[in-house]
Amino acid sequence: MKKTNVTLRKRTLPSGKISLYLDFFPAVYNPKTSGFSRREYLGLYLFAKPKNSTEKAINSENLHKAEIICSNRFNEMNKQQIYTAFELERIHLKEIGEKSFIQFLKQAAGTKDGNNADIWKYAIIHFEKFLRNEDLLMQDIDLTVMEDFREYLLKARCLRKKGRFLAQNTALSYFNKIKATLRKAYKKGYLQKDVNAAVENIKELESQRNFLTMEEARRLYDTPCKKETVRRASFFSLLTGMRYSDIAKLTWDELQHSGEGYYIRFTQQKTDRPVTLPIADEAAELLGTKTASQGKIFHDLKKWDVDRLLPIWIRDANIDKHITFHCFRHTYATLQMASGTDIFTVSKMLGHKNIKTTQIYTKIIDEKKRETTNKISFK
């Protein structure tokens, strides 16, 4: 292996002082920056024009220190047979290639919570099942592996509902988690190719999106619910389009007021994106009275209560539809667009990354318009 030359050099600074640094050739790998460098600044300086004996003495002492450091650095580096930049790059690529992708995947999933955590959990279980519980190294990931996994998901059986096959949109959700991890690994330099960008995704199927009409929403509003918190949270979602996961963790600190009215500044749990959402005064009233400077607004809201009480409440309101909490978000979007709000505004209010996600509501509105064409007839 080639020896590394270490030379003591000087650099004049704008202040007039001279900075001492080491110049390496070839460049050496710096583990702190994960890159290669030819310079190491020593933090030692000389007076360009020493004015007295003291400054001359400082110059002599600092120069002597720098020469010793330069000599020691040369001996240390060449004693350890420091690799060239090319050789170190090859060693670095070998090291990251031998990293476990499964371990990296589980670390990414470990930061998630709520319903999103469940999706990550089952995505990993299916991926490990596909791999037959063998590890997968970064260097072994390629387009073929991901294409085979995509085909596996499209034929896989559901783990939570025995005997059933995975719904295509569920398979898409699982596949997207693995793809997101591939994208992260590529950005960190663990993958040499952007496999995520190359692999074809699973096609999303349009699902039935139940929602309440304005008349049904008013009827539900006038119907008592066995737990007031469930009622308030439901109508807060209907008036804002917020997901249950974001409403459940909403804190008083995230509710703010300006001269134009109330708004909420929060981070969407599903997308991990910061959102500023203006809300109507009627929605703000559903939050109740602030009892503390911090803490959750719907502090006694429990998913179990929602799942248990919502069907009863819907039935008591004489609404013959399968309505989940997420349907209040659909209702918000549908009623907004039916009342004339443009799709771009609705998309922003819902926090959609892509307007294509919002376009499903335009189809719903178009279907309702088509229904009205036959309501006037002379036959």
Buried (B, 14 or more C-beta within 10 A) or exposed (E): EEEBEBEBEEEEEEEEEBBBBBBBEBBBBEEEEEEBEBEBEBEBBBBBEBEEEEBEEBBEEBBEEBEEBBEEBBEEBBEEEBBBBEBBEEEBBEEBBEBEBBEBBBEBBEEBEBBBBEBBBBBBEBBBEBBEEEEBEBBEBEEEBBBEBBEBBBEBEBEEEEEEEBEBEBBBBBBBBBBBBBBBBBEEEBBEEEBBEEBEEBEEEEEEBBBBBEEBBEBBEEBEBEBEBBBBBBBBBBBBBBBBBBBBBBBBEBBEEEEEEBBBEBEBBBEEEEBEBEBEEEBBEBBEEEEEEEEBBBEEBBEEBBEEBBEEBBEBBEBEEEBBBBBBBBBBBBBBBBEEEEBEEBBBBBBBEEEEEBEBBBEBBEEEEEEEEEEEEEE
